[in-house]
Amino acid sequence: MRFELFVALRYLKAKRRQAAISIVTAISVLGVMAGVCALVVALAVNNGFREDLEQRLLGATSNINLVRSANDGIRSYDALAERLARLPHVVASAPALYEEVLISSRSRAQGVVLKGVDSAREVKVGDLLGRLRKGSLEGLSRTYADADPIVIGKELAGSLGVFVGDTVLVTSPQGTVTPFGIVPKFRHFRVVAIFDSGFYDFDATWTFTSLGAAQRLFDLPNIASVIEFKLDDIYQADSVAEAIRQAAGAGFDTTTWMEQNRSLFSALKLERLVTILTIGLIVVVAALNIFITLAMMVMDKSRDIAVLRSMGATERQIGAVFTLHGLLIAAVGTARGLIFGYGVSWLGDTYHLVRLQAEVYALAFVPFHARAWDGVWIAAAALAISFLATLYPSLAAARLNPAEILRYE
């Protein structure tokens, strides 16, 4: 064992004459431990919410959308979707037609988005129709004499006061031109299922019907407004979108899941940064405690420093002793903080310690997803900050004049 490390360990474990130094040392260890533990737990919660939100959001929507630049609809969409589905990383494609409509039941009405889909193909690009709370998806493929089928979200069903089997009136502003102006078109739809996506916007403002029913309501026969694609690797969306756009030809444009949800994921990234900066102040305070501990030790151990210098210890070795002492304090606190942080995260995620109202947050409990990489950079940052806090006290100890100290002994 090196001389500097041996002395630093002796100072760390020895009982000091001044109890205040021992108390400040313990506080320094606890400070580093608390900061590291809090950062690990906070980032685990942030990661859990982000990953869960990303999984739910990507499951509810397609990875890439192909639309016409002129917004005049896509003709021959079946052949185009089948051809583009052969591109690398594309695992499924589905045409769709959607417009904003007014849905009403008795005296209640609300503006929503009506999306016409091929249910057999839609479930392959998104799982929104797979999250049915009541009813069956088979009803979306049936035909009724007095109405077309429709699937609505649970929030919309609650606001309209309708259930599976009830009939609603859907009015489209894309009506018929008459001498008296545009007359809106309307049709009756029968609720065949109610879905629960976990997202209020989807549950309150999105509805689904068959592609043929939507084309009849909007008077757009054999036209789709978008072709949706699902990928085997969502992080290849940009390159695949470019390949789809080139293969589709002129007049087409694409949007990816990252572009559609840019503001949401940017907000989560900003929240993560604010969390790191806020809780990181705990580690900075702990580093100040290390600074105070070492400064007090230099004054308390001035005679020991003079003796070591007179026995041949160099300034560099004396400075290294106090630097290592500060780093040992930080290392002990960091190790304990990581153990407690990952332990709390594991317990919270395994036993669902923090419960939530599923109706409000769409989650029954707070997810804790602690990542190993977070622990690595948190430990490195804590040790680096603590190292900076040791520089001045170590330099002061190395510059003590042994002759002046031993003169009065």
C-alpha positions as CSV (number, residue, x, y, z in Angstrom):
1,M,0.0,0.0,0.0
2,R,1.3,3.4,-0.9
3,F,2.4,5.8,1.9
4,E,-0.2,8.5,1.0
5,L,-3.1,6.0,0.9
6,F,-2.0,4.4,4.2
7,V,-2.0,7.7,6.1
8,A,-5.3,8.9,4.5
9,L,-6.9,5.7,5.7
10,R,-5.5,6.1,9.2
11,Y,-6.9,9.6,9.3
12,L,-10.3,8.4,8.1
13,K,-10.6,5.6,10.6
14,A,-8.8,7.2,13.6
15,K,-10.6,8.8,16.5
16,R,-9.8,12.4,16.5
17,R,-9.2,14.7,19.5
18,Q,-11.7,17.2,18.1
19,A,-15.1,15.6,17.9
20,A,-16.3,18.4,15.5
21,I,-14.1,17.0,12.7
22,S,-15.6,13.6,13.1
23,I,-19.1,15.0,13.0
24,V,-18.4,17.1,9.9
25,T,-16.8,14.1,8.2
26,A,-20.0,12.0,8.9
27,I,-22.1,14.8,7.6
28,S,-20.0,15.0,4.5
29,V,-20.5,11.3,3.9
30,L,-24.2,11.5,4.5
31,G,-24.4,14.6,2.2
32,V,-22.7,12.8,-0.7
33,M,-24.8,9.7,-0.1
34,A,-28.1,11.7,0.0
35,G,-27.2,13.5,-3.2
36,V,-26.2,10.4,-5.2
37,C,-29.2,8.4,-3.9
38,A,-31.7,11.2,-4.7
39,L,-30.2,11.6,-8.2
40,V,-30.5,7.9,-8.9
41,V,-34.1,7.7,-7.7
42,A,-35.1,10.9,-9.5
43,L,-33.6,9.8,-12.8
44,A,-35.2,6.3,-12.4
45,V,-38.6,7.9,-12.0
46,N,-37.9,10.2,-15.0
47,N,-36.8,7.3,-17.1
48,G,-39.8,5.2,-16.0
49,F,-42.3,7.9,-17.0
50,R,-40.5,8.6,-20.3
51,E,-40.2,5.0,-21.3
52,D,-43.7,4.2,-20.3
53,L,-45.0,7.3,-22.1
54,E,-43.0,6.5,-25.2
55,Q,-44.2,2.9,-25.3
56,R,-47.8,3.9,-24.9
57,L,-47.6,6.8,-27.3
58,L,-45.8,4.8,-30.0
59,G,-48.2,2.0,-29.6
60,A,-51.1,4.3,-30.1
61,T,-49.7,5.9,-33.2
62,S,-47.8,4.9,-36.3
63,N,-44.0,5.3,-36.6
64,I,-44.2,7.1,-40.1
65,N,-47.0,8.8,-42.0
66,L,-47.1,9.3,-45.7
67,V,-49.3,12.1,-47.0
68,R,-49.8,14.1,-50.1
69,S,-48.0,17.5,-50.1
70,A,-51.0,19.1,-51.8
71,N,-53.4,17.5,-49.2
72,D,-55.6,16.2,-52.0
73,G,-55.7,12.6,-50.9
74,I,-53.9,9.4,-52.0
75,R,-55.4,7.4,-54.8
76,S,-54.6,3.8,-55.5
77,Y,-53.5,3.6,-51.8
78,D,-53.6,-0.2,-51.6
79,A,-51.1,-0.8,-54.3
80,L,-48.8,2.0,-53.0
81,A,-49.0,0.7,-49.4
82,E,-48.2,-2.8,-50.5
83,R,-45.2,-1.6,-52.6
84,L,-43.7,0.6,-49.8
85,A,-44.2,-2.2,-47.2
86,R,-41.4,-4.1,-49.0
87,L,-38.8,-1.4,-48.0
88,P,-36.2,-2.3,-45.3
89,H,-37.3,-2.0,-41.7
90,V,-41.0,-1.6,-42.6
91,V,-43.1,-4.4,-41.0
92,A,-46.6,-3.2,-41.7
93,S,-48.6,-0.5,-43.5
94,A,-52.2,0.7,-43.4
95,P,-54.2,3.4,-45.3
96,A,-56.5,5.7,-43.3
97,L,-58.8,8.6,-43.9
98,Y,-59.6,11.1,-41.2
99,E,-61.4,14.4,-40.9
100,E,-62.8,16.6,-38.1
101,V,-66.5,16.0,-37.4
102,L,-69.2,16.8,-34.9
103,I,-70.5,13.9,-32.9
104,S,-73.7,14.2,-30.9
105,S,-76.0,12.2,-28.8
106,R,-79.3,13.7,-27.6
107,S,-78.4,17.2,-26.3
108,R,-74.7,16.6,-26.0
109,A,-72.2,17.3,-28.8
110,Q,-68.4,17.4,-29.2
111,G,-65.9,18.0,-32.0
112,V,-63.7,15.0,-32.7
113,V,-61.5,13.4,-35.3
114,L,-63.1,10.5,-37.2
115,K,-60.6,8.1,-38.6
116,G,-61.6,5.6,-41.2
117,V,-59.4,2.4,-41.1
118,D,-59.1,-1.1,-42.3
119,S,-59.2,-2.7,-38.8
120,A,-57.3,-5.8,-39.9
121,R,-54.3,-3.7,-41.1
122,E,-54.7,-0.8,-38.5
123,V,-54.0,-3.1,-35.5
124,K,-50.6,-4.0,-37.1
125,V,-49.3,-0.4,-37.2
126,G,-50.8,0.7,-33.8
127,D,-52.4,-1.0,-30.8
128,L,-55.0,1.7,-30.0
129,L,-57.8,-0.5,-31.3
130,G,-56.3,-3.3,-29.3
131,R,-57.0,-1.5,-26.0
132,L,-60.7,-2.0,-26.0
133,R,-62.5,-1.6,-22.7
134,K,-65.9,-2.7,-23.9
135,G,-67.2,-4.2,-27.1
136,S,-65.4,-6.1,-29.9
137,L,-63.3,-5.0,-32.8
138,E,-65.2,-7.4,-35.0
139,G,-68.1,-5.0,-35.0
140,L,-66.1,-2.5,-37.0
141,S,-66.2,-4.8,-40.0
142,R,-69.9,-5.4,-39.9
143,T,-72.6,-3.5,-41.8
144,Y,-75.8,-2.3,-40.3
145,A,-79.0,-1.3,-42.1
146,D,-79.6,1.9,-40.1
147,A,-76.0,3.0,-39.2
148,D,-72.3,2.5,-39.7
149,P,-70.0,1.1,-36.9
150,I,-67.9,3.4,-34.8
151,V,-65.4,2.9,-32.0
152,I,-64.9,5.8,-29.4
153,G,-62.7,6.5,-26.4
154,K,-63.8,6.1,-22.8
155,E,-63.6,9.9,-22.1
156,L,-65.8,10.7,-25.1
157,A,-68.3,8.0,-24.2
158,G,-68.5,9.5,-20.7
159,S,-69.0,13.1,-21.9
160,L,-71.7,12.0,-24.4
161,G,-73.3,9.5,-22.0
162,V,-73.3,6.6,-24.5
163,F,-72.6,2.9,-24.2
164,V,-71.9,0.0,-26.6
165,G,-74.9,-0.5,-28.8
166,D,-76.1,3.2,-28.6
167,T,-76.4,5.3,-31.7
168,V,-74.7,8.7,-32.3
169,L,-75.1,11.3,-35.0
170,V,-71.9,12.3,-36.9
171,T,-72.0,15.5,-38.9
172,S,-69.3,16.4,-41.4
173,P,-68.6,20.0,-42.5
174,Q,-67.5,18.5,-45.9
175,G,-71.0,18.7,-47.1
176,T,-72.9,19.0,-50.4
177,V,-72.9,22.3,-52.4
178,T,-76.4,23.6,-53.0
179,P,-77.8,26.9,-54.2
180,F,-78.2,27.8,-50.6
181,G,-74.6,27.0,-49.7
182,I,-72.8,24.0,-48.3
183,V,-75.2,21.6,-46.5
184,P,-73.3,19.5,-44.0
185,K,-73.6,15.7,-44.4
186,F,-74.5,13.5,-41.5
187,R,-74.9,9.8,-40.8
188,H,-75.9,7.7,-37.8
189,F,-73.2,5.5,-36.3
190,R,-73.6,2.6,-33.8
191,V,-71.1,2.4,-31.0
192,V,-69.6,-1.1,-31.3
193,A,-66.6,-0.7,-28.9
194,I,-65.0,1.7,-26.4
195,F,-61.2,1.9,-26.2
196,D,-59.0,3.1,-23.3
197,S,-55.6,4.3,-24.5
198,G,-54.5,5.9,-21.2
199,F,-54.1,9.3,-22.9
200,Y,-56.9,11.8,-22.4
201,D,-56.5,13.4,-25.8
202,F,-56.9,10.1,-27.6
203,D,-59.8,9.0,-25.4
204,A,-61.6,12.3,-25.7
205,T,-61.1,13.3,-29.3
206,W,-60.5,10.3,-31.5
207,T,-63.0,7.9,-33.0
208,F,-62.7,5.1,-35.5
209,T,-64.9,3.7,-38.2
210,S,-64.4,1.5,-41.3
211,L,-62.6,3.1,-44.2
212,G,-65.6,2.7,-46.5
213,A,-67.9,4.4,-44.0
214,A,-65.5,7.3,-43.8
215,Q,-65.2,7.6,-47.5
216,R,-69.0,7.7,-47.9
217,L,-69.5,10.3,-45.2
218,F,-66.8,12.6,-46.6
219,D,-67.8,11.8,-50.2
220,L,-64.2,10.8,-51.0
221,P,-64.5,7.4,-52.7
222,N,-61.3,5.4,-53.2
223,I,-59.2,8.0,-51.4
224,A,-57.0,7.8,-48.3
225,S,-55.5,10.8,-46.6
226,V,-52.5,9.0,-45.1
227,I,-50.6,5.7,-45.3
228,E,-49.2,4.6,-41.9
229,F,-46.1,2.5,-41.4
230,K,-44.7,0.5,-38.5
231,L,-41.0,-0.2,-38.2
232,D,-38.9,-2.9,-36.6
233,D,-36.6,-0.2,-35.3
234,I,-38.2,3.1,-34.4
235,Y,-34.9,4.9,-34.2
236,Q,-34.4,4.3,-38.0
237,A,-37.5,6.5,-38.6
238,D,-35.6,9.4,-40.3
239,S,-33.7,7.2,-42.8
240,V,-36.8,5.0,-43.5
241,A,-39.0,8.1,-44.0
242,E,-36.6,9.5,-46.6
243,A,-36.6,6.1,-48.4
244,I,-40.4,6.0,-48.4
245,R,-40.6,9.6,-49.7
246,Q,-38.3,8.8,-52.5
247,A,-40.0,5.5,-53.4
248,A,-43.5,7.2,-53.3
249,G,-42.4,9.8,-55.9
250,A,-43.0,13.5,-56.3
251,G,-45.9,15.1,-54.5
252,F,-45.6,13.1,-51.2
253,D,-44.2,14.0,-47.8
254,T,-43.6,12.1,-44.6
255,T,-43.7,12.7,-40.9
256,T,-42.1,10.6,-38.2
257,W,-43.1,9.8,-34.6
258,M,-40.3,12.1,-33.4
259,E,-41.6,15.1,-35.4
260,Q,-45.2,14.5,-34.3
261,N,-44.2,14.4,-30.6
262,R,-41.2,16.7,-30.6
263,S,-42.7,19.1,-28.0
264,L,-43.6,16.3,-25.6
265,F,-40.2,14.7,-25.6
266,S,-38.4,18.0,-25.4
267,A,-40.4,18.8,-22.3
268,L,-39.3,15.5,-20.7
269,K,-35.7,16.2,-21.6
270,L,-35.9,19.6,-20.0
271,E,-37.5,18.1,-16.9
272,R,-34.6,15.7,-16.7
273,L,-32.0,18.5,-17.0
274,V,-33.8,20.5,-14.3
275,T,-33.9,17.5,-12.0
276,I,-30.1,16.9,-12.4
277,L,-29.3,20.5,-11.7
278,T,-31.6,20.8,-8.7
279,I,-30.7,17.6,-6.9
280,G,-27.0,18.0,-8.0
281,L,-26.8,21.0,-5.6
282,I,-27.0,18.4,-2.8
283,V,-23.7,17.0,-4.0
284,V,-22.2,20.5,-4.2
285,V,-23.2,21.2,-0.6
286,A,-21.6,17.9,0.4
287,A,-18.4,18.9,-1.4
288,L,-18.3,22.1,0.6
289,N,-18.6,19.9,3.8
290,I,-15.6,18.0,2.5
291,F,-13.7,21.3,2.0
292,I,-14.5,22.3,5.6
293,T,-13.5,18.9,7.0
294,L,-10.1,19.0,5.3
295,A,-9.5,22.6,6.3
296,M,-10.2,21.7,9.9
297,M,-8.0,18.6,9.6
298,V,-5.1,20.7,8.3
299,M,-5.2,22.8,11.4
300,D,-5.6,19.8,13.7
301,K,-2.9,17.8,12.1
302,S,-0.3,20.5,11.6
303,R,2.1,18.9,14.0
304,D,1.8,15.5,12.2
305,I,2.4,17.2,8.9
306,A,5.6,18.8,10.3
307,V,6.8,15.5,11.7
308,L,6.2,13.8,8.3
309,R,8.0,16.6,6.5
310,S,11.0,16.4,8.8
311,M,11.1,12.6,8.2
312,G,11.4,13.2,4.4
313,A,7.8,13.4,3.1
314,T,7.6,15.7,0.2
315,E,5.0,18.5,-0.4
316,R,3.5,16.4,-3.1
317,Q,3.0,13.4,-0.7
318,I,1.5,15.6,2.0
319,G,-1.0,17.1,-0.5
320,A,-1.8,13.6,-1.8
321,V,-2.7,12.4,1.7
322,F,-5.4,15.1,2.1
323,T,-6.6,14.7,-1.4
324,L,-7.0,11.0,-1.0
325,H,-8.7,11.6,2.4
326,G,-11.3,13.8,0.7
327,L,-11.8,11.3,-2.1
328,L,-12.3,8.5,0.3
329,I,-15.0,10.4,2.0
330,A,-16.7,11.0,-1.4
331,A,-16.2,7.4,-2.4
332,V,-17.8,6.0,0.7
333,G,-20.8,8.4,0.3
334,T,-21.1,7.7,-3.4
335,A,-21.0,3.9,-2.9
336,R,-23.6,4.0,-0.2
337,G,-25.7,6.4,-2.3
338,L,-25.7,4.1,-5.3
339,I,-26.6,1.1,-3.2
340,F,-29.5,2.9,-1.5
341,G,-30.6,4.6,-4.8
342,Y,-30.7,1.4,-6.8
343,G,-32.2,-0.5,-3.9
344,V,-35.0,2.0,-3.5
345,S,-35.6,2.0,-7.3
346,W,-35.8,-1.8,-7.3
347,L,-38.1,-2.0,-4.4
348,G,-40.3,0.8,-5.8
349,D,-40.6,-0.9,-9.2
350,T,-41.0,-4.4,-7.9
351,Y,-43.5,-3.8,-5.2
352,H,-45.2,-0.7,-6.7
353,L,-44.6,1.3,-3.5
354,V,-45.9,4.6,-4.9
355,R,-49.5,4.3,-6.0
356,L,-51.3,6.6,-8.4
357,Q,-54.9,7.2,-9.5
358,A,-55.1,5.3,-12.8
359,E,-58.0,7.4,-13.9
360,V,-56.0,10.6,-13.6
361,Y,-52.4,9.6,-14.5
362,A,-53.1,6.5,-16.7
363,L,-50.7,4.6,-14.5
364,A,-51.5,2.7,-11.3
365,F,-48.1,3.3,-9.8
366,V,-44.9,5.3,-10.3
367,P,-42.4,3.4,-12.5
368,F,-38.8,3.2,-11.5
369,H,-36.4,2.4,-14.3
370,A,-32.9,2.8,-13.0
371,R,-30.2,2.6,-15.7
372,A,-26.6,1.4,-15.1
373,W,-25.2,4.3,-17.2
374,D,-26.8,6.9,-14.9
375,G,-25.0,5.4,-12.0
376,V,-21.7,5.6,-13.8
377,W,-21.9,9.3,-14.6
378,I,-23.4,10.2,-11.3
379,A,-20.5,8.5,-9.5
380,A,-18.0,10.2,-11.8
381,A,-19.6,13.6,-11.3
382,A,-19.7,13.2,-7.5
383,L,-16.0,12.2,-7.3
384,A,-15.0,15.0,-9.7
385,I,-16.8,17.7,-7.6
386,S,-15.3,16.3,-4.4
387,F,-11.8,16.3,-5.9
388,L,-12.1,20.0,-6.7
389,A,-13.1,20.6,-3.1
390,T,-9.9,18.9,-1.9
391,L,-7.5,21.0,-3.9
392,Y,-7.2,24.1,-1.8
393,P,-6.9,22.3,1.6
394,S,-4.4,19.9,0.2
395,L,-2.3,22.7,-1.2
396,A,-2.4,24.6,2.1
397,A,-1.3,21.4,3.9
398,A,1.6,20.9,1.5
399,R,2.8,24.5,2.0
400,L,3.0,24.4,5.8
401,N,6.5,25.2,7.1
402,P,7.6,22.4,9.4
403,A,10.3,24.5,11.1
404,E,7.7,27.1,12.2
405,I,5.3,24.5,13.6
406,L,8.0,22.5,15.5
407,R,9.6,25.6,16.9
408,Y,7.1,25.9,19.7
409,E,6.6,22.2,20.4
